[in-house]
Amino acid sequence: KVQLAESGGASVQAGGSLRLSCAASGSWYSRYCMVWFREAPGKEREGVAAIDDEGSTSYADSVKGRFTISKDNAKNNLYLQMNSLKPEDTAMYYCAADQLARCDERRDWRAFGYWGQGTQVTVSS
């Protein structure tokens, strides 16, 4: 069974940094498209950053230059390094995975079959 579990969310001040982690079960991990999504109250769930099975990455314009997605295949972990955080980054962050022909952060969240439970990030001004 595929399982994902996020951690690392916290409350920080604007300008601060956080590193989110997503622990994945199973040997399938390295072959899947992995995406970090976020959902703020009253807003649609949006893709933030994606990494494909070859390690190619893509980012939403709103986080480009501030966030970095990476993965450690040996440890089955996905990461999201978030720097220069802004209040508008406040949201529940989820990692998602699936085998998709096209892997980028613009994929609709409904295309992903595997999700973690989410981790809350709150950025105060």
N, CA, C and O atoms as CSV, one atom per row, in Angstrom:
chain,resi,resn,atom,element,x,y,z
A,1,LYS,N,N,0.838,-1.192,0.000
A,1,LYS,CA,C,0.000,0.000,0.000
A,1,LYS,C,C,0.870,1.237,0.000
A,1,LYS,O,O,1.837,1.316,0.758
A,2,VAL,N,N,0.539,2.205,-0.842
A,2,VAL,CA,C,1.287,3.447,-0.913
A,2,VAL,C,C,0.863,4.352,0.225
A,2,VAL,O,O,-0.327,4.590,0.431
A,3,GLN,N,N,1.833,4.852,0.957
A,3,GLN,CA,C,1.545,5.781,2.043
A,3,GLN,C,C,2.516,6.949,2.022
A,3,GLN,O,O,3.711,6.788,1.770
A,4,LEU,N,N,1.969,8.135,2.297
A,4,LEU,CA,C,2.762,9.350,2.363
A,4,LEU,C,C,2.491,10.036,3.689
A,4,LEU,O,O,1.357,10.034,4.167
A,5,ALA,N,N,3.513,10.621,4.286
A,5,ALA,CA,C,3.339,11.298,5.566
A,5,ALA,C,C,4.208,12.541,5.613
A,5,ALA,O,O,5.435,12.454,5.579
A,6,GLU,N,N,3.560,13.711,5.693
A,6,GLU,CA,C,4.271,14.977,5.749
A,6,GLU,C,C,4.630,15.345,7.177
A,6,GLU,O,O,3.992,14.905,8.134
A,7,SER,N,N,5.659,16.156,7.296
A,7,SER,CA,C,6.055,16.728,8.580
A,7,SER,C,C,6.832,18.006,8.322
A,7,SER,O,O,7.240,18.283,7.194
A,8,GLY,N,N,7.029,18.779,9.378
A,8,GLY,CA,C,7.846,19.979,9.267
A,8,GLY,C,C,7.088,21.288,9.270
A,8,GLY,O,O,7.701,22.354,9.324
A,9,GLY,N,N,5.775,21.232,9.212
A,9,GLY,CA,C,5.003,22.461,9.246
A,9,GLY,C,C,5.121,23.154,10.601
A,9,GLY,O,O,5.321,22.502,11.626
A,10,ALA,N,N,4.995,24.477,10.597
A,10,ALA,CA,C,5.121,25.247,11.834
A,10,ALA,C,C,4.615,26.660,11.604
A,10,ALA,O,O,4.227,27.026,10.494
A,11,SER,N,N,4.627,27.442,12.663
A,11,SER,CA,C,4.318,28.867,12.582
A,11,SER,C,C,5.628,29.636,12.602
A,11,SER,O,O,6.456,29.457,13.496
A,12,VAL,N,N,5.806,30.494,11.604
A,12,VAL,CA,C,7.031,31.284,11.499
A,12,VAL,C,C,6.694,32.714,11.124
A,12,VAL,O,O,5.585,33.005,10.678
A,13,GLN,N,N,7.646,33.593,11.305
A,13,GLN,CA,C,7.464,34.978,10.897
A,13,GLN,C,C,7.872,35.148,9.443
A,13,GLN,O,O,8.661,34.372,8.905
A,14,ALA,N,N,7.324,36.169,8.827
A,14,ALA,CA,C,7.671,36.477,7.440
A,14,ALA,C,C,9.183,36.636,7.303
A,14,ALA,O,O,9.847,37.229,8.152
A,15,GLY,N,N,9.698,36.091,6.215
A,15,GLY,CA,C,11.132,36.120,5.996
A,15,GLY,C,C,11.846,34.886,6.491
A,15,GLY,O,O,13.016,34.673,6.174
A,16,GLY,N,N,11.155,34.073,7.263
A,16,GLY,CA,C,11.759,32.862,7.811
A,16,GLY,C,C,11.788,31.713,6.826
A,16,GLY,O,O,11.383,31.847,5.671
A,17,SER,N,N,12.277,30.582,7.306
A,17,SER,CA,C,12.427,29.389,6.472
A,17,SER,C,C,11.850,28.171,7.173
A,17,SER,O,O,11.809,28.095,8.401
A,18,LEU,N,N,11.407,27.225,6.365
A,18,LEU,CA,C,10.956,25.929,6.853
A,18,LEU,C,C,11.360,24.876,5.840
A,18,LEU,O,O,11.521,25.155,4.652
A,19,ARG,N,N,11.521,23.655,6.341
A,19,ARG,CA,C,11.763,22.522,5.464
A,19,ARG,C,C,10.707,21.468,5.747
A,19,ARG,O,O,10.644,20.900,6.837
A,20,LEU,N,N,9.880,21.221,4.742
A,20,LEU,CA,C,8.879,20.174,4.859
A,20,LEU,C,C,9.441,18.857,4.344
A,20,LEU,O,O,10.236,18.826,3.404
A,21,SER,N,N,9.016,17.779,4.974
A,21,SER,CA,C,9.424,16.439,4.553
A,21,SER,C,C,8.189,15.597,4.264
A,21,SER,O,O,7.126,15.800,4.850
A,22,CYS,N,N,8.354,14.658,3.356
A,22,CYS,CA,C,7.286,13.715,3.040
A,22,CYS,C,C,7.919,12.339,2.967
A,22,CYS,O,O,8.692,12.040,2.057
A,23,ALA,N,N,7.579,11.505,3.942
A,23,ALA,CA,C,8.106,10.142,3.977
A,23,ALA,C,C,7.196,9.233,3.162
A,23,ALA,O,O,5.985,9.195,3.378
A,24,ALA,N,N,7.787,8.507,2.230
A,24,ALA,CA,C,7.008,7.648,1.341
A,24,ALA,C,C,7.330,6.181,1.586
A,24,ALA,O,O,8.478,5.817,1.839
A,25,SER,N,N,6.319,5.359,1.509
A,25,SER,CA,C,6.519,3.924,1.675
A,25,SER,C,C,6.649,3.258,0.325
A,25,SER,O,O,6.111,3.758,-0.663
A,26,GLY,N,N,7.350,2.140,0.262
A,26,GLY,CA,C,7.392,1.355,-0.965
A,26,GLY,C,C,8.507,1.713,-1.909
A,26,GLY,O,O,9.032,2.825,-1.868
A,27,SER,N,N,8.870,0.784,-2.755
A,27,SER,CA,C,9.968,0.967,-3.692
A,27,SER,C,C,9.545,1.709,-4.948
A,27,SER,O,O,10.384,2.034,-5.788
A,28,TRP,N,N,8.249,1.981,-5.088
A,28,TRP,CA,C,7.715,2.688,-6.249
A,28,TRP,C,C,8.130,4.150,-6.276
A,28,TRP,O,O,8.114,4.800,-7.321
A,29,TYR,N,N,8.491,4.636,-5.139
A,29,TYR,CA,C,8.656,6.067,-4.895
A,29,TYR,C,C,9.455,6.773,-5.980
A,29,TYR,O,O,9.024,7.799,-6.505
A,30,SER,N,N,10.604,6.231,-6.313
A,30,SER,CA,C,11.503,6.920,-7.239
A,30,SER,C,C,10.949,7.004,-8.651
A,30,SER,O,O,11.450,7.789,-9.456
A,31,ARG,N,N,9.935,6.222,-8.973
A,31,ARG,CA,C,9.421,6.214,-10.344
A,31,ARG,C,C,8.203,7.121,-10.528
A,31,ARG,O,O,7.694,7.246,-11.641
A,32,TYR,N,N,7.737,7.745,-9.471
A,32,TYR,CA,C,6.501,8.509,-9.521
A,32,TYR,C,C,6.748,10.006,-9.662
A,32,TYR,O,O,7.807,10.517,-9.298
A,33,CYS,N,N,5.743,10.696,-10.199
A,33,CYS,CA,C,5.694,12.140,-10.169
A,33,CYS,C,C,5.303,12.549,-8.745
A,33,CYS,O,O,4.319,12.051,-8.199
A,34,MET,N,N,6.066,13.441,-8.162
A,34,MET,CA,C,5.794,13.904,-6.804
A,34,MET,C,C,5.561,15.413,-6.832
A,34,MET,O,O,6.324,16.158,-7.447
A,35,VAL,N,N,4.514,15.845,-6.168
A,35,VAL,CA,C,4.167,17.270,-6.173
A,35,VAL,C,C,3.808,17.723,-4.765
A,35,VAL,O,O,3.160,16.996,-4.013
A,36,TRP,N,N,4.226,18.903,-4.428
A,36,TRP,CA,C,3.754,19.572,-3.216
A,36,TRP,C,C,2.591,20.476,-3.624
A,36,TRP,O,O,2.719,21.328,-4.503
A,37,PHE,N,N,1.460,20.267,-2.964
A,37,PHE,CA,C,0.293,21.130,-3.123
A,37,PHE,C,C,0.087,21.915,-1.834
A,37,PHE,O,O,0.608,21.555,-0.779
A,38,ARG,N,N,-0.680,22.990,-1.941
A,38,ARG,CA,C,-1.101,23.696,-0.746
A,38,ARG,C,C,-2.534,24.172,-0.911
A,38,ARG,O,O,-3.015,24.413,-2.018
A,39,GLU,N,N,-3.188,24.296,0.219
A,39,GLU,CA,C,-4.579,24.741,0.207
A,39,GLU,C,C,-4.793,25.706,1.359
A,39,GLU,O,O,-4.659,25.345,2.528
A,40,ALA,N,N,-5.124,26.932,1.009
A,40,ALA,CA,C,-5.438,27.953,1.996
A,40,ALA,C,C,-6.945,28.018,2.158
A,40,ALA,O,O,-7.678,27.662,1.235
A,41,PRO,N,N,-7.426,28.469,3.314
A,41,PRO,CA,C,-8.874,28.552,3.550
A,41,PRO,C,C,-9.570,29.367,2.464
A,41,PRO,O,O,-9.177,30.496,2.169
A,42,GLY,N,N,-10.602,28.781,1.880
A,42,GLY,CA,C,-11.373,29.485,0.873
A,42,GLY,C,C,-10.754,29.519,-0.509
A,42,GLY,O,O,-11.291,30.147,-1.422
A,43,LYS,N,N,-9.619,28.841,-0.665
A,43,LYS,CA,C,-8.944,28.858,-1.963
A,43,LYS,C,C,-8.826,27.436,-2.516
A,43,LYS,O,O,-8.871,26.447,-1.785
A,44,GLU,N,N,-8.674,27.382,-3.829
A,44,GLU,CA,C,-8.492,26.107,-4.502
A,44,GLU,C,C,-7.120,25.532,-4.166
A,44,GLU,O,O,-6.152,26.271,-3.989
A,45,ARG,N,N,-7.051,24.210,-4.081
A,45,ARG,CA,C,-5.765,23.558,-3.878
A,45,ARG,C,C,-4.877,23.816,-5.094
A,45,ARG,O,O,-5.313,23.640,-6.232
A,46,GLU,N,N,-3.648,24.226,-4.855
A,46,GLU,CA,C,-2.757,24.570,-5.947
A,46,GLU,C,C,-1.422,23.853,-5.834
A,46,GLU,O,O,-0.915,23.607,-4.740
A,47,GLY,N,N,-0.873,23.526,-6.985
A,47,GLY,CA,C,0.444,22.918,-7.016
A,47,GLY,C,C,1.517,23.968,-6.790
A,47,GLY,O,O,1.445,25.072,-7.330
A,48,VAL,N,N,2.503,23.615,-5.994
A,48,VAL,CA,C,3.570,24.534,-5.647
A,48,VAL,C,C,4.871,24.147,-6.355
A,48,VAL,O,O,5.549,24.997,-6.934
A,49,ALA,N,N,5.209,22.867,-6.302
A,49,ALA,CA,C,6.459,22.400,-6.895
A,49,ALA,C,C,6.331,20.929,-7.240
A,49,ALA,O,O,5.637,20.176,-6.556
A,50,ALA,N,N,7.006,20.527,-8.304
A,50,ALA,CA,C,6.944,19.139,-8.763
A,50,ALA,C,C,8.334,18.622,-9.080
A,50,ALA,O,O,9.234,19.380,-9.444
A,51,ILE,N,N,8.489,17.303,-8.932
A,51,ILE,CA,C,9.740,16.648,-9.317
A,51,ILE,C,C,9.391,15.312,-9.958
A,51,ILE,O,O,8.609,14.536,-9.409
A,52,ASP,N,N,9.972,15.050,-11.118
A,52,ASP,CA,C,9.614,13.817,-11.815
A,52,ASP,C,C,10.604,12.703,-11.476
A,52,ASP,O,O,11.491,12.870,-10.639
A,53,ASP,N,N,10.431,11.569,-12.145
A,53,ASP,CA,C,11.237,10.399,-11.808
A,53,ASP,C,C,12.704,10.582,-12.168
A,53,ASP,O,O,13.561,9.863,-11.656
A,54,GLU,N,N,13.002,11.536,-13.042
A,54,GLU,CA,C,14.391,11.795,-13.411
A,54,GLU,C,C,14.998,12.943,-12.620
A,54,GLU,O,O,16.170,13.274,-12.798
A,55,GLY,N,N,14.205,13.548,-11.749
A,55,GLY,CA,C,14.717,14.635,-10.925
A,55,GLY,C,C,14.506,16.023,-11.491
A,55,GLY,O,O,14.966,17.005,-10.910
A,56,SER,N,N,13.810,16.121,-12.627
A,56,SER,CA,C,13.499,17.446,-13.170
A,56,SER,C,C,12.435,18.115,-12.309
A,56,SER,O,O,11.490,17.473,-11.851
A,57,THR,N,N,12.606,19.403,-12.102
A,57,THR,CA,C,11.717,20.137,-11.198
A,57,THR,C,C,10.993,21.272,-11.914
A,57,THR,O,O,11.446,21.756,-12.951
A,58,SER,N,N,9.875,21.684,-11.354
A,58,SER,CA,C,9.147,22.860,-11.836
A,58,SER,C,C,8.447,23.506,-10.654
A,58,SER,O,O,8.141,22.849,-9.659
A,59,TYR,N,N,8.195,24.813,-10.780
A,59,TYR,CA,C,7.663,25.587,-9.668
A,59,TYR,C,C,6.573,26.540,-10.133
A,59,TYR,O,O,6.578,27.017,-11.268
A,60,ALA,N,N,5.649,26.800,-9.235
A,60,ALA,CA,C,4.681,27.858,-9.469
A,60,ALA,C,C,5.408,29.198,-9.432
A,60,ALA,O,O,6.387,29.361,-8.703
A,61,ASP,N,N,4.931,30.142,-10.212
A,61,ASP,CA,C,5.588,31.457,-10.261
A,61,ASP,C,C,5.647,32.111,-8.886
A,61,ASP,O,O,6.594,32.834,-8.576
A,62,SER,N,N,4.643,31.858,-8.072
A,62,SER,CA,C,4.558,32.513,-6.767
A,62,SER,C,C,5.654,32.073,-5.803
A,62,SER,O,O,5.915,32.758,-4.814
A,63,VAL,N,N,6.296,30.945,-6.076
A,63,VAL,CA,C,7.321,30.442,-5.153
A,63,VAL,C,C,8.687,30.298,-5.822
A,63,VAL,O,O,9.671,29.954,-5.167
A,64,LYS,N,N,8.743,30.556,-7.108
A,64,LYS,CA,C,9.997,30.398,-7.839
A,64,LYS,C,C,11.078,31.276,-7.234
A,64,LYS,O,O,10.863,32.462,-6.982
A,65,GLY,N,N,12.242,30.683,-7.003
A,65,GLY,CA,C,13.347,31.416,-6.407
A,65,GLY,C,C,13.351,31.402,-4.889
A,65,GLY,O,O,14.335,31.797,-4.264
A,66,ARG,N,N,12.250,30.945,-4.290
A,66,ARG,CA,C,12.168,30.890,-2.827
A,66,ARG,C,C,12.053,29.449,-2.311
A,66,ARG,O,O,12.563,29.128,-1.238
A,67,PHE,N,N,11.391,28.599,-3.069
A,67,PHE,CA,C,11.176,27.205,-2.658
A,67,PHE,C,C,12.024,26.278,-3.520
A,67,PHE,O,O,12.278,26.548,-4.694
A,68,THR,N,N,12.455,25.178,-2.906
A,68,THR,CA,C,13.212,24.160,-3.624
A,68,THR,C,C,12.668,22.785,-3.278
A,68,THR,O,O,12.589,22.417,-2.106
A,69,ILE,N,N,12.293,22.027,-4.301
A,69,ILE,CA,C,11.834,20.661,-4.112
A,69,ILE,C,C,12.992,19.714,-4.390
A,69,ILE,O,O,13.776,19.925,-5.315
A,70,SER,N,N,13.088,18.674,-3.582
A,70,SER,CA,C,14.143,17.677,-3.786
A,70,SER,C,C,13.670,16.344,-3.235
A,70,SER,O,O,12.675,16.272,-2.513
A,71,LYS,N,N,14.390,15.297,-3.581
A,71,LYS,CA,C,14.043,13.991,-3.039
A,71,LYS,C,C,15.300,13.167,-2.802
A,71,LYS,O,O,16.319,13.339,-3.471
A,72,ASP,N,N,15.199,12.287,-1.853
A,72,ASP,CA,C,16.276,11.364,-1.525
A,72,ASP,C,C,15.734,9.961,-1.766
A,72,ASP,O,O,15.008,9.420,-0.932
A,73,ASN,N,N,16.084,9.376,-2.899
A,73,ASN,CA,C,15.524,8.078,-3.258
A,73,ASN,C,C,15.954,6.985,-2.298
A,73,ASN,O,O,15.204,6.036,-2.064
A,74,ALA,N,N,17.147,7.104,-1.741
A,74,ALA,CA,C,17.629,6.086,-0.816
A,74,ALA,C,C,16.802,6.059,0.463
A,74,ALA,O,O,16.612,5.003,1.066
A,75,LYS,N,N,16.315,7.219,0.869
A,75,LYS,CA,C,15.543,7.325,2.103
A,75,LYS,C,C,14.046,7.403,1.846
A,75,LYS,O,O,13.252,7.465,2.785
A,76,ASN,N,N,13.654,7.400,0.557
A,76,ASN,CA,C,12.230,7.537,0.220
A,76,ASN,C,C,11.620,8.795,0.824
A,76,ASN,O,O,10.503,8.765,1.340
A,77,ASN,N,N,12.341,9.872,0.760
A,77,ASN,CA,C,11.858,11.143,1.296
A,77,ASN,C,C,11.789,12.214,0.222
A,77,ASN,O,O,12.651,12.300,-0.653
A,78,LEU,N,N,10.764,13.014,0.306
A,78,LEU,CA,C,10.578,14.192,-0.537
A,78,LEU,C,C,10.673,15.403,0.374
A,78,LEU,O,O,10.225,15.366,1.521
A,79,TYR,N,N,11.261,16.484,-0.143
A,79,TYR,CA,C,11.451,17.673,0.675
A,79,TYR,C,C,10.947,18.914,-0.046
A,79,TYR,O,O,10.857,18.954,-1.274
A,80,LEU,N,N,10.620,19.925,0.752
A,80,LEU,CA,C,10.331,21.243,0.213
A,80,LEU,C,C,11.008,22.258,1.123
A,80,LEU,O,O,10.553,22.509,2.239
A,81,GLN,N,N,12.090,22.833,0.638
A,81,GLN,CA,C,12.779,23.887,1.374
A,81,GLN,C,C,12.115,25.205,1.023
A,81,GLN,O,O,12.052,25.586,-0.146
A,82,MET,N,N,11.621,25.898,2.038
A,82,MET,CA,C,10.894,27.148,1.819
A,82,MET,C,C,11.649,28.285,2.496
A,82,MET,O,O,11.802,28.294,3.717
A,83,ASN,N,N,12.112,29.226,1.718
A,83,ASN,CA,C,12.835,30.389,2.225
A,83,ASN,C,C,12.050,31.656,1.938
A,83,ASN,O,O,11.136,31.663,1.113
A,84,SER,N,N,12.412,32.721,2.623
A,84,SER,CA,C,11.770,34.028,2.424
A,84,SER,C,C,10.250,33.894,2.458
A,84,SER,O,O,9.551,34.390,1.574
A,85,LEU,N,N,9.764,33.233,3.466
A,85,LEU,CA,C,8.325,32.964,3.548
A,85,LEU,C,C,7.526,34.240,3.691
A,85,LEU,O,O,7.967,35.208,4.311
A,86,LYS,N,N,6.335,34.221,3.103
A,86,LYS,CA,C,5.418,35.365,3.118
A,86,LYS,C,C,4.100,34.936,3.750
A,86,LYS,O,O,3.774,33.750,3.766
A,87,PRO,N,N,3.349,35.893,4.266
A,87,PRO,CA,C,2.038,35.535,4.846
A,87,PRO,C,C,1.147,34.790,3.857
A,87,PRO,O,O,0.357,33.936,4.259
A,88,GLU,N,N,1.265,35.100,2.587
A,88,GLU,CA,C,0.430,34.423,1.587
A,88,GLU,C,C,0.849,32.976,1.339
A,88,GLU,O,O,0.180,32.263,0.591
A,89,ASP,N,N,1.936,32.537,1.950
A,89,ASP,CA,C,2.318,31.133,1.874
A,89,ASP,C,C,1.581,30.292,2.922
A,89,ASP,O,O,1.686,29.066,2.934
A,90,THR,N,N,0.846,30.961,3.784
A,90,THR,CA,C,0.096,30.249,4.817
A,90,THR,C,C,-0.921,29.306,4.191
A,90,THR,O,O,-1.758,29.726,3.393
A,91,ALA,N,N,-0.846,28.033,4.554
A,91,ALA,CA,C,-1.720,27.019,3.966
A,91,ALA,C,C,-1.421,25.665,4.596
A,91,ALA,O,O,-0.438,25.492,5.317
A,92,MET,N,N,-2.296,24.714,4.302
A,92,MET,CA,C,-1.997,23.314,4.577
A,92,MET,C,C,-1.235,22.790,3.361
A,92,MET,O,O,-1.665,22.954,2.220
A,93,TYR,N,N,-0.114,22.167,3.628
A,93,TYR,CA,C,0.734,21.649,2.548
A,93,TYR,C,C,0.625,20.128,2.495
A,93,TYR,O,O,0.693,19.443,3.516
A,94,TYR,N,N,0.454,19.626,1.281
A,94,TYR,CA,C,0.308,18.195,1.059
A,94,TYR,C,C,1.338,17.712,0.038
A,94,TYR,O,O,1.669,18.428,-0.907
A,95,CYS,N,N,1.835,16.506,0.236
A,95,CYS,CA,C,2.590,15.870,-0.833
A,95,CYS,C,C,1.670,14.867,-1.516
A,95,CYS,O,O,0.830,14.233,-0.877
A,96,ALA,N,N,1.844,14.738,-2.818
A,96,ALA,CA,C,1.021,13.848,-3.615
A,96,ALA,C,C,1.904,13.117,-4.615
A,96,ALA,O,O,2.962,13.610,-5.008
A,97,ALA,N,N,1.456,11.939,-5.018
A,97,ALA,CA,C,2.246,11.128,-5.934
A,97,ALA,C,C,1.349,10.337,-6.867
A,97,ALA,O,O,0.231,9.962,-6.511
A,98,ASP,N,N,1.850,10.091,-8.054
A,98,ASP,CA,C,1.185,9.200,-8.986
A,98,ASP,C,C,2.066,9.020,-10.214
A,98,ASP,O,O,3.027,9.761,-10.423
A,99,GLN,N,N,1.722,8.024,-11.020
A,99,GLN,CA,C,2.422,7.814,-12.282
A,99,GLN,C,C,1.701,8.602,-13.354
A,99,GLN,O,O,0.598,8.242,-13.766
A,100,LEU,N,N,2.320,9.668,-13.801
A,100,LEU,CA,C,1.705,10.567,-14.771
A,100,LEU,C,C,2.643,10.795,-15.935
A,100,LEU,O,O,3.860,10.871,-15.765
A,101,ALA,N,N,2.066,10.903,-17.121
A,101,ALA,CA,C,2.894,11.142,-18.306
A,101,ALA,C,C,3.539,12.515,-18.272
A,101,ALA,O,O,4.674,12.696,-18.715
A,102,ARG,N,N,2.806,13.473,-17.745
A,102,ARG,CA,C,3.344,14.839,-17.619
A,102,ARG,C,C,3.380,15.202,-16.146
A,102,ARG,O,O,2.376,15.116,-15.439
A,103,CYS,N,N,4.539,15.602,-15.708
A,103,CYS,CA,C,4.729,15.887,-14.282
A,103,CYS,C,C,5.147,17.332,-14.104
A,103,CYS,O,O,6.290,17.695,-14.382
A,104,ASP,N,N,4.225,18.151,-13.643
A,104,ASP,CA,C,4.573,19.518,-13.268
A,104,ASP,C,C,3.549,20.024,-12.269
A,104,ASP,O,O,2.536,19.369,-12.022
A,105,GLU,N,N,3.809,21.183,-11.699
A,105,GLU,CA,C,2.978,21.668,-10.593
A,105,GLU,C,C,1.607,22.145,-11.080
A,105,GLU,O,O,0.717,22.404,-10.269
A,106,ARG,N,N,1.433,22.261,-12.404
A,106,ARG,CA,C,0.155,22.720,-12.938
A,106,ARG,C,C,-0.866,21.600,-13.088
A,106,ARG,O,O,-2.021,21.860,-13.423
A,107,ARG,N,N,-0.449,20.338,-12.839
A,107,ARG,CA,C,-1.403,19.240,-12.933
A,107,ARG,C,C,-2.517,19.416,-11.918
A,107,ARG,O,O,-2.281,19.818,-10.779
A,108,ASP,N,N,-3.719,19.114,-12.340
A,108,ASP,CA,C,-4.857,19.188,-11.442
A,108,ASP,C,C,-4.673,18.208,-10.297
A,108,ASP,O,O,-4.244,17.073,-10.507
A,109,TRP,N,N,-4.993,18.638,-9.102
A,109,TRP,CA,C,-4.776,17.789,-7.931
A,109,TRP,C,C,-5.580,16.497,-8.026
A,109,TRP,O,O,-5.220,15.500,-7.400
A,110,ARG,N,N,-6.646,16.500,-8.788
A,110,ARG,CA,C,-7.484,15.303,-8.904
A,110,ARG,C,C,-6.797,14.178,-9.681
A,110,ARG,O,O,-7.257,13.037,-9.662
A,111,ALA,N,N,-5.700,14.501,-10.361
A,111,ALA,CA,C,-4.973,13.479,-11.115
A,111,ALA,C,C,-4.118,12.586,-10.223
A,111,ALA,O,O,-3.625,11.547,-10.663
A,112,PHE,N,N,-3.948,12.992,-8.981
A,112,PHE,CA,C,-3.052,12.272,-8.074
A,112,PHE,C,C,-3.857,11.352,-7.160
A,112,PHE,O,O,-4.853,11.757,-6.561
A,113,GLY,N,N,-3.404,10.122,-7.070
A,113,GLY,CA,C,-4.141,9.143,-6.298
A,113,GLY,C,C,-3.625,8.930,-4.896
A,113,GLY,O,O,-4.307,8.329,-4.066
A,114,TYR,N,N,-2.430,9.414,-4.622
A,114,TYR,CA,C,-1.817,9.159,-3.323
A,114,TYR,C,C,-1.493,10.473,-2.635
A,114,TYR,O,O,-0.861,11.357,-3.213
A,115,TRP,N,N,-1.941,10.584,-1.384
A,115,TRP,CA,C,-1.820,11.834,-0.641
A,115,TRP,C,C,-1.392,11.565,0.795
A,115,TRP,O,O,-1.691,10.520,1.372
A,116,GLY,N,N,-0.679,12.546,1.353
A,116,GLY,CA,C,-0.421,12.535,2.773
A,116,GLY,C,C,-1.550,13.254,3.493
A,116,GLY,O,O,-2.514,13.708,2.876
A,117,GLN,N,N,-1.413,13.348,4.800
A,117,GLN,CA,C,-2.469,13.949,5.619
A,117,GLN,C,C,-2.343,15.468,5.702
A,117,GLN,O,O,-3.268,16.147,6.149
A,118,GLY,N,N,-1.207,15.999,5.276
A,118,GLY,CA,C,-0.999,17.445,5.286
A,118,GLY,C,C,-0.243,17.932,6.506
A,118,GLY,O,O,-0.263,17.301,7.563
A,119,THR,N,N,0.422,19.059,6.344
A,119,THR,CA,C,1.123,19.715,7.453
A,119,THR,C,C,0.897,21.219,7.331
A,119,THR,O,O,1.018,21.782,6.242
A,120,GLN,N,N,0.570,21.868,8.443
A,120,GLN,CA,C,0.164,23.275,8.422
A,120,GLN,C,C,1.375,24.196,8.476
A,120,GLN,O,O,2.269,24.032,9.307
A,121,VAL,N,N,1.381,25.165,7.574
A,121,VAL,CA,C,2.382,26.229,7.581
A,121,VAL,C,C,1.660,27.549,7.783
A,121,VAL,O,O,0.746,27.886,7.031
A,122,THR,N,N,2.068,28.293,8.797
A,122,THR,CA,C,1.476,29.585,9.091
A,122,THR,C,C,2.587,30.623,9.150
A,122,THR,O,O,3.545,30.487,9.910
A,123,VAL,N,N,2.441,31.666,8.330
A,123,VAL,CA,C,3.444,32.718,8.269
A,123,VAL,C,C,2.807,34.020,8.729
A,123,VAL,O,O,1.830,34.481,8.139
A,124,SER,N,N,3.353,34.604,9.768
A,124,SER,CA,C,2.819,35.846,10.310
A,124,SER,C,C,3.668,37.030,9.864
A,124,SER,O,O,4.875,36.915,9.647
A,125,SER,N,N,2.997,38.173,9.734
A,125,SER,CA,C,3.699,39.369,9.265
A,125,SER,C,C,4.314,40.133,10.421
A,125,SER,O,O,4.944,41.170,10.210
